[in-house]
Amino acid sequence: MNEVTVWYNPSCSKCREALAILDENGCEVEAVEYLKTIPTKDEITTALTMLGMNPRELMRTKEDIYSELILKDEDDYDKLIDAMIKHPILIERPVIFKDSRAIIGRPTSLIAKFLEG
């Protein structure tokens, strides 16, 4: 059975769709509501490495708090990660982890291919 971890928000339709796809593919899922169980700095840093991304690429830049904190002008990776910890709504979702790889499950059509590889 495929074991995966998902950072998700239950009120997000794409997250619910991702969980359904994982279920259809026979995955054993550890679903982490990241707004309640906020990822640590180490977990976010590890996720960024697995995703091959910088912190801004993992951020929901259209959230109001992103503008309020003037993050578009911030270049310090640590400050961007700290903002995601303080305001986890900034973390893009869903993030799916399998083995040493990760993907942002948007569009959800990417998930099945990710599980194969």
Helices and strands as residue ranges (DSSP letters): E 2-8, H 13-24, E 27-33, H 41-51, G 55-58, H 64-68, G 71-73, H 77-86, G 88-90, E 95-98, E 101-104, H 109-116
